[in-house]
Amino acid sequence: MVPFMYVVYRSAPVTVSAQTVVAHATSLGVAFVTSTFGTWHYSRVKAVAWRAATAYAVPGILSAFLVARLLTKVHEAHWIRAAFGVFLLVSAVDMARRAMIPHPVHHEHPPHSSGWLGLAGFFGGAISSLLGIGGGLIAVPVLLYVGRMPVQAVAPTALAGVCLTTLAGSIGYMTGGAGPPVSPWMVGFLDARMAVPLAIGAVTSVPLGVRLNRTLSPQKLFWFFAATFSVIGVLLIKEGLGG
């Protein structure tokens, strides 16, 4: 969604930095709507590990809000996007490796460290606001590697965790002062003209994603995450180095 909005705002009569911040803010607002709707669907089938989601989300609320407010005052952060793209590519390689294991062993209720999840959530909330990516891309590997959760429980719990961080980040952007005039529907730095149709389109696809998550095998989910992280990682590196 963020690279798509980079293209949309390219012709806007504002600086590239302003276009970037609006794209991130708007994407984060859409991510809040989508993650909330997805969490509701997953909670109906009792697929969310609420303890892990809370441990991840609570520290990220503060960092997401502060970084959003900070980003409305700074200019460039291309190198950060590129660095995060590299992180995603590394995660993609490891998930592909896991997908090739014939019979991965998962415990029904594996232990996880709330302290480490909280620390990761603090940085995850900050990176979420910085890149406007919602936080699922961060929460998924954190819950998988730090939380040691079964892969089927990762997406539901990640969505629940990022609900609050995306809300905090969105509020930070919306209260960060008058944003650039890229549309007549600006709420701070969030472009409601773009956010509303994007949110509607994203929400309509949530039930399909929930159904796939509950029916696909762990290997297929690992391959799906590996492919998704690879594509987004390449896009982030391209945008970061190109900035």
Secondary structure, 3 states (H helix, E strand, C coil): CHHHHHHHHHHCCCCHHHHHHHHHHHHHHHHHHHHHHHHHHHHHCCCCCHHHHHHHHHHHHHHHHHHHHHHCCCCCCHHHHHHHHHHHHHHHHHHHHHHCCCCCCCCCCCCCCHHHHHHHHHHHHHHHHHHCCCCHHHHHHHHHHHCCCCHHHHHHHHHHHHHHHHHHHHHHHHCCCCCCCCCCCEECCEEHHHHHHHHHHHHHHHHHHHHHHHHCCHHHHHHHHHHHHHHHHHHHHHHHHHC
